Amino acid sequence: MLKRAKTWGPSVLLLAPTIILVGVFVYWLIIENFRVSLTNQHTAKPSNKYVGFENYTNLLADPNFQHSLWNLLILTVVFLGGTLIFGFLWAWILEQPAKGEGFFRSVYLFPMSVSFIASGVVWRWLLSSLQTSQPGGERTTGLNRLLDSVGLGALQNDWWSNPTWGIAAIAVPAIWQLSGYVMALFLAGFRGIPDELREAARIDGCTEWKLYRHVIFPQLSPVMLSAVIIIGHMSLKLFDLIRAIVPDANTYDVQVPATMMWVKYIGSDYADAAAIGTILLVLVALVVIPYLWYTSRMEKR
């Protein structure tokens, strides 16, 4: 027994601090959050009265929460689609033999080094809803002013102030910031395909389109899956960029579950805030767990 303890003892001591910290600050807090979501603690006053899943059913029946879920879907689709398209195009351009690759790679990756808060402050000005046709004497700024100055005033938009599609405007700065990261993933995938495989396909008579369709694209499917999972789960949790662009967290036009959870929390509605947090956790798990299962199966092969 003593010999076994000497064998695995140092490993346990090395991992113990991490296990304790993760257990307390991750899993215990998840359990505690779920417990609060089952109570009727809708004020700052503590409550231990359990109401089961009543908070969840009320939230799912709430039109405001349904609207926030719809906004989240739009944000995810636009954010994911934009980053995949631009990331792939930039990676494809850099994958071609060209001068200045290092410079352009740095330019595309630079937005990643900026925090969502810092970029959100700039994009708040760029996505200003003021238009030249609006009365009041206030001058347009940002993109609307640019469109007006080049004679395209008809294209001026209310951006995030649109109650139906305003959340899509929030995805624009997110796409700008994360496309470089997706580009790096795709570029690594391109560089991981052996040149011999390409040459063999060309010798067999493949055109460039067939080469990409039947040889290169299938090789990039793991990269595509990783990009979808990473960007998808980031969009589900997106909060700081929205708060940096939109002054009021309770703005209906860009309300998502994360901002709604914040509004509930600062309003001392802890039960509903905890329930929204649990729903977000489930949504993220629905995205991440299948990916982990897939990668585990691929590793076993």
Disulfide bonds with the S-S distance in Angstrom:
none
